[in-house]
Amino acid sequence: MKFGEKVRDLRKKNSLTQDELAKCLGVSKRTIIGWERDGRYPRNVEILEKMADIFHVPLTHIQPDQSLFIERAAATYGKKGKIEAQHLAFELTELFASGELTAQDMDGIMYEMHKAYFKYREQEREKNRILSL
């Protein structure tokens, strides 16, 4: 399902108008229309996080692609983190290519993968910190 379709479906399931969602997110109604109809999406992680909170869904359910995961890995762990995240996202995309998983299952797997990746990286960071003492 495309990002705009997800936004429209979630907005309607939560009985929100485009105006109401725009006010909750601090954007214009035209922005919401652009997401839903024109294939645009927010590049700002804070907006995506607000949407996830409003709709009570994991961030990975509404994010347009794996770019958010990759950007966070790069911001937190630098070039190496970005490369690791890109490889991991590619591998999972290959796994999903069979088409045997539902969209909900794929979202759940991606959410858990993101959590596991950052947990692993934090454990490695702590381990390296202890070894350097």
LINNORHU-V453369 format. One record per residue. N is the residue number from 0. PHI is phi in whole degrees, 0 to 359 (* if undefined). PSI is psi in degrees with one decimal (none if undefined). OMEGA is omega in whole degrees, -180 to 180 (none if undefined). Layout:
# LINNORHU-V453369
<<N | PHI | PSI | OMEGA> <N | PHI | PSI | OMEGA>>
This chain:
# LINNORHU-V453369
<<0 | * | 135.5 | -179> <1 | 285 | 158.2 | -178> <2 | 307 | -49.4 | -178> <3 | 300 | -37.8 | 178> <4 | 294 | -40.1 | 178> <5 | 297 | -45.0 | -180> <6 | 299 | -48.8 | -179> <7 | 299 | -46.6 | -180> <8 | 298 | -46.4 | -180> <9 | 295 | -40.2 | 179> <10 | 299 | -45.1 | -179> <11 | 291 | -39.6 | 178> <12 | 299 | -29.4 | 179> <13 | 264 | 11.0 | 177> <14 | 54 | 43.6 | 178> <15 | 250 | 141.5 | 172> <16 | 277 | 169.1 | 176> <17 | 298 | -40.0 | 177> <18 | 300 | -46.6 | -178> <19 | 296 | -43.9 | 179> <20 | 297 | -41.8 | 179> <21 | 301 | -44.9 | 179> <22 | 296 | -41.2 | 179> <23 | 298 | -35.0 | -177> <24 | 268 | -12.8 | -178> <25 | 75 | 33.5 | 177> <26 | 234 | 175.6 | -180> <27 | 273 | 160.0 | 176> <28 | 300 | -36.8 | 180> <29 | 299 | -34.7 | 177> <30 | 296 | -44.9 | 179> <31 | 298 | -43.5 | 178> <32 | 300 | -41.5 | 178> <33 | 299 | -39.3 | 178> <34 | 293 | -46.5 | -174> <35 | 287 | -34.5 | -174> <36 | 251 | -35.1 | -169> <37 | 260 | 3.8 | 178> <38 | 77 | 12.0 | 177> <39 | 277 | 163.5 | 175> <40 | 205 | 156.7 | -178> <41 | 290 | 139.4 | 175> <42 | 264 | -6.2 | -177> <43 | 269 | 117.6 | -177> <44 | 299 | -32.4 | -179> <45 | 297 | -37.9 | 178> <46 | 295 | -44.7 | 179> <47 | 298 | -39.2 | 178> <48 | 294 | -40.7 | 176> <49 | 299 | -42.5 | 179> <50 | 298 | -44.0 | 180> <51 | 300 | -40.5 | 178> <52 | 294 | -45.6 | -179> <53 | 299 | -43.1 | -176> <54 | 270 | -5.1 | -180> <55 | 57 | 49.8 | 177> <56 | 228 | 158.0 | 175> <57 | 295 | 149.1 | 179> <58 | 305 | -38.1 | -178> <59 | 295 | -20.2 | 179> <60 | 291 | -34.5 | -176> <61 | 255 | -15.9 | -177> <62 | 299 | 141.6 | -174> <63 | 292 | -28.8 | 179> <64 | 194 | -166.6 | -177> <65 | 277 | 3.6 | -178> <66 | 299 | -34.6 | 179> <67 | 297 | -46.8 | 178> <68 | 301 | -46.0 | -179> <69 | 295 | -42.9 | 178> <70 | 298 | -41.7 | 180> <71 | 294 | -41.4 | 179> <72 | 297 | -41.7 | 179> <73 | 295 | -42.7 | -179> <74 | 294 | -34.2 | -177> <75 | 274 | -39.3 | -171> <76 | 238 | 8.4 | 176> <77 | 75 | -159.2 | -175> <78 | 300 | -42.0 | 180> <79 | 298 | -42.9 | 178> <80 | 298 | -40.2 | 179> <81 | 297 | -45.4 | -179> <82 | 296 | -43.8 | 178> <83 | 301 | -45.6 | -179> <84 | 295 | -40.2 | 178> <85 | 298 | -43.9 | 179> <86 | 296 | -44.1 | -180> <87 | 297 | -44.5 | 179> <88 | 298 | -40.6 | 179> <89 | 297 | -45.3 | -180> <90 | 299 | -42.0 | 180> <91 | 291 | -36.1 | 177> <92 | 299 | -41.6 | 177> <93 | 299 | -41.9 | 179> <94 | 299 | -40.9 | -177> <95 | 284 | -16.2 | -174> <96 | 297 | -20.9 | -180> <97 | 295 | -24.1 | 179> <98 | 77 | 10.8 | -177> <99 | 274 | -11.0 | -180> <100 | 260 | 147.5 | 175> <101 | 284 | 162.4 | 178> <102 | 300 | -37.8 | 180> <103 | 295 | -41.6 | 178> <104 | 296 | -42.4 | 179> <105 | 298 | -43.6 | 179> <106 | 300 | -43.4 | 180> <107 | 297 | -42.3 | 178> <108 | 296 | -44.6 | -180> <109 | 297 | -41.7 | 179> <110 | 300 | -48.1 | -180> <111 | 294 | -36.1 | 178> <112 | 296 | -43.3 | 178> <113 | 300 | -47.3 | 179> <114 | 299 | -45.7 | -178> <115 | 296 | -40.0 | -179> <116 | 298 | -50.0 | -178> <117 | 292 | -33.3 | 176> <118 | 295 | -45.4 | 178> <119 | 302 | -47.3 | -179> <120 | 297 | -39.0 | 178> <121 | 294 | -39.7 | 177> <122 | 297 | -41.0 | 178> <123 | 295 | -41.1 | 179> <124 | 298 | -44.6 | 180> <125 | 295 | -42.6 | 179> <126 | 299 | -46.0 | 178> <127 | 296 | -36.0 | 178> <128 | 296 | -44.8 | -180> <129 | 294 | -41.5 | 180> <130 | 294 | -28.9 | -178> <131 | 278 | -8.0 | 179> <132 | 285 | none | none>>
